[in-house]
Amino acid sequence: MAKDTNETEAGREGVISIIGPGMRVVGDCDTEGTLRIEGSVDGTVRAGKAVVVGKDGVVDGDVATQDAVIGGHVTGSIVAESRLELQATCVIEGEIRARRIKLEEGGVVNGNVTTGEAATTGSSIAEVTSTATDLRSPGGEQEEEEEEEEEERRPPDAALGRS
């Protein structure tokens, strides 16, 4: 009986789940295998093996996996415990943490990038995703940015309290 359970769990790693073009998922996606995204996901994506975001794929949320290949648009943090490939068509808006990274010419990254052993050492995918989600907590950074933008729009005398 235990042998059947182990075979089933090992078989799940080889499974590829696909979110096809035109499909929209609202909520978190979890898999032990590989997830390919050609549509859009509004939520956290966790995959034990790999995440592939096609050139027309969109993720509005965090991505945590072993290996990732990103060709589409990701707004949120990406944590790849092993390898991250950013293709020429990608647009990333958020923090990146990966042991190894490959960025093709033309790829766009707006955010902090941490690479090497220290980027993912000592953290499981679930722990890292939790931390990354905390970094994107609503309000904090956005409010500061809005205040800074408002100050930039004020005339110099108004910024000093003069009318």
HELIX and SHEET records of a PDB file:
HELIX    1   1 ALA A    2  GLU A   13  1                                  12    
HELIX    2   2 GLU A  117  THR A  120  1                                   4    
HELIX    3   3 ILE A  125  LEU A  135  1                                  11    
HELIX    4   4 GLY A  140  ARG A  153  1                                  14    
HELIX    5   5 PRO A  156  ALA A  159  1                                   4    
SHEET    1   A 4 ILE A  16  ILE A  19  0                                        
SHEET    2   A 4 THR A  34  ILE A  37  1                                        
SHEET    3   A 4 VAL A  45  VAL A  53  1                                        
SHEET    4   A 4 CYS A  29  THR A  31  1                                        
SHEET    1   B 7 ILE A  16  ILE A  19  0                                        
SHEET    2   B 7 THR A  34  ILE A  37  1                                        
SHEET    3   B 7 VAL A  45  VAL A  53  1                                        
SHEET    4   B 7 VAL A  63  ILE A  70  1                                        
SHEET    5   B 7 ILE A  78  LEU A  86  1                                        
SHEET    6   B 7 ILE A  96  LEU A 103  1                                        
SHEET    7   B 7 VAL A 113  THR A 115  1                                        
SHEET    1   C 6 ARG A  24  VAL A  26  0                                        
SHEET    2   C 6 SER A  40  ASP A  42  1                                        
SHEET    3   C 6 VAL A  58  ASP A  60  1                                        
SHEET    4   C 6 HIS A  73  THR A  75  1                                        
SHEET    5   C 6 VAL A  91  GLU A  93  1                                        
SHEET    6   C 6 VAL A 108  ASN A 110  1                                        
END                                                                             
